[in-house]
Amino acid sequence: MSGAFRLLGIDPGLRRTGWGVVEAAGSRLTHVANGTIASNDKASVPVRLAEIEAALETIMKEFMPQAVAVETAFVAKDAVAALKLGQARAVPLLIAARAGLEIGEYAPNQIKKTVTGAGHADKHQIRTMVGILLPKAVIDSEHSADALATAICHAQMRGAKARIDAALLKATTSTRARA
């Protein structure tokens, strides 16, 4: 695919981390791969974070994304859960930053609105729309569906930014030409 930009979407979690890789070329999206990383529930938090890191490193080496998009934390049921989610979110952010990749962070409602048109869509609606947008994807869990939705959101936001930048450049060039 000429001019394709490869994105890795991440739905972070300490128990289950979803991941999905898509390629964007203009407004065209193509599914590359997706899955779910399951950490050992009986292991300590540091060991589980290391498991997630090792799996994401392998995924990054295999699929070589040019950008990583991560879902932001939502209000968790308690402070301990929020802390664990924050720790799980840090892993892909750190890996992407070390690799010098473009990083996007999106709130769950923004992802839902971008993919389904409704900021309060449920898991079924997200999975359905991801299936429509990426018909070749075999989605193994709600986590990988959310990760693919995160990648789709980043592709859309990136495309919107590129269109705005092009319009601004055209307007600036046109203004300078008249001056």
C-alpha positions in Angstrom: 0.0 0.0 0.0 1.7 3.2 -1.2 1.9 6.0 1.4 0.5 3.8 4.1 1.1 4.8 7.7 1.1 1.9 10.2 -0.6 2.5 13.6 -0.6 0.4 16.8 -3.6 0.9 19.0 -3.5 -0.1 22.6 -6.3 -0.7 25.1 -4.2 -0.9 28.3 -5.1 -3.1 31.3 -3.1 -5.0 33.9 -5.1 -8.2 33.4 -5.8 -7.9 29.7 -4.1 -5.5 27.2 -5.7 -5.3 23.8 -3.6 -4.4 20.7 -4.5 -3.7 17.1 -2.4 -2.7 14.1 -3.9 -0.9 11.1 -2.5 0.8 8.1 -4.0 4.1 6.9 -3.5 5.5 3.4 -5.6 8.6 3.0 -9.1 7.7 4.3 -8.5 4.0 3.6 -7.9 1.7 6.5 -6.5 -1.8 6.3 -6.4 -4.4 9.2 -3.0 -5.8 9.8 -3.2 -7.7 13.1 -4.8 -7.7 16.5 -4.8 -9.6 19.8 -5.0 -9.6 23.5 -2.1 -9.9 26.0 -3.1 -11.7 29.2 -0.8 -11.3 32.2 -0.5 -13.8 35.0 -3.2 -12.9 37.5 -1.2 -14.6 40.3 2.1 -12.7 39.6 3.1 -9.4 41.3 2.3 -6.1 39.6 5.9 -5.5 38.5 6.1 -9.0 36.9 2.8 -8.5 35.1 4.0 -5.1 33.8 7.2 -6.8 32.5 5.0 -9.5 30.8 3.0 -6.7 29.1 6.2 -4.9 28.1 7.8 -8.1 26.6 4.7 -8.8 24.6 4.4 -5.3 23.3 8.1 -5.2 22.4 7.6 -8.4 20.3 4.5 -6.9 18.6 6.4 -3.7 17.9 9.3 -5.6 16.4 7.1 -7.7 14.2 4.7 -5.1 12.9 6.9 -2.0 13.0 4.3 0.7 13.6 5.1 4.4 12.9 2.7 5.6 15.7 1.2 4.3 18.8 -2.3 5.3 20.1 -3.3 4.6 23.7 -6.6 4.9 25.4 -6.5 7.2 28.4 -7.6 6.1 31.8 -11.2 6.6 32.7 -12.5 7.0 36.3 -11.9 3.7 37.9 -14.0 2.1 40.6 -11.3 2.9 43.2 -7.9 4.5 43.7 -6.1 1.1 43.6 -7.7 0.2 40.3 -6.9 3.6 38.9 -3.2 3.3 39.9 -2.9 -0.2 38.3 -4.5 1.1 35.1 -2.1 4.0 35.1 0.8 1.7 35.5 -0.4 -0.5 32.6 -0.9 2.6 30.4 2.7 3.7 31.2 4.2 0.6 29.5 3.1 1.3 25.9 3.8 5.0 26.3 7.3 4.3 27.5 8.0 1.8 24.7 6.7 4.2 22.1 8.6 7.2 23.5 11.9 5.2 23.6 11.4 4.2 20.0 10.8 7.8 19.0 7.3 7.1 17.6 4.4 9.4 17.3 2.1 8.9 20.3 -1.6 9.7 20.5 -3.7 9.5 23.6 -7.5 9.4 23.4 -10.3 9.4 26.0 -12.7 6.5 25.7 -15.6 8.8 24.7 -13.5 10.3 21.9 -12.7 6.9 20.5 -16.3 5.8 20.7 -17.5 8.9 19.0 -14.9 8.7 16.3 -15.7 5.0 15.5 -19.4 4.8 16.1 -20.6 8.4 16.1 -21.8 8.2 19.7 -19.6 9.0 22.7 -21.4 6.6 24.9 -21.5 3.6 22.6 -21.4 0.2 24.3 -18.9 -2.6 23.7 -21.1 -4.4 21.2 -21.5 -1.2 19.1 -17.7 -0.6 19.1 -17.0 -4.2 18.1 -19.7 -4.1 15.3 -18.3 -0.8 13.9 -14.7 -2.1 14.0 -15.9 -5.1 12.1 -17.5 -2.9 9.5 -14.5 -0.6 9.1 -12.0 -3.5 9.2 -13.9 -6.5 7.7 -10.9 -8.8 7.6 -10.3 -8.4 11.3 -11.0 -11.5 13.5 -11.6 -9.9 16.9 -10.7 -12.2 19.8 -11.9 -10.0 22.7 -13.4 -6.6 23.6 -9.9 -5.5 24.4 -8.6 -6.0 20.9 -11.8 -4.4 19.5 -11.1 -1.4 21.7 -7.4 -1.3 20.6 -8.4 -1.4 16.9 -10.9 1.4 17.7 -8.1 3.4 19.3 -5.9 2.9 16.2 -8.9 3.9 13.9 -9.4 7.0 16.1 -5.7 8.0 15.7 -5.8 7.5 12.0 -8.9 9.7 11.7 -7.4 12.4 14.0 -4.2 12.3 12.0 -6.0 12.7 8.8 -8.1 15.6 10.1 -4.9 17.3 11.3 -3.2 16.8 7.9 -6.3 18.3 6.1 -6.2 21.3 8.5 -2.5 21.8 8.1 -2.8 21.7 4.3 -5.6 24.2 4.4 -3.6 26.5 6.7 -0.6 26.2 4.4 -2.7 27.0 1.4 -4.2 30.0 3.1 -0.9 31.3 4.3 0.7 30.8 0.8 -2.3 32.5 -0.8 -2.1 35.5 1.6 1.6 35.9 1.1 1.2 35.8 -2.7 -1.4 38.7 -2.5 0.8 40.8 -0.2 
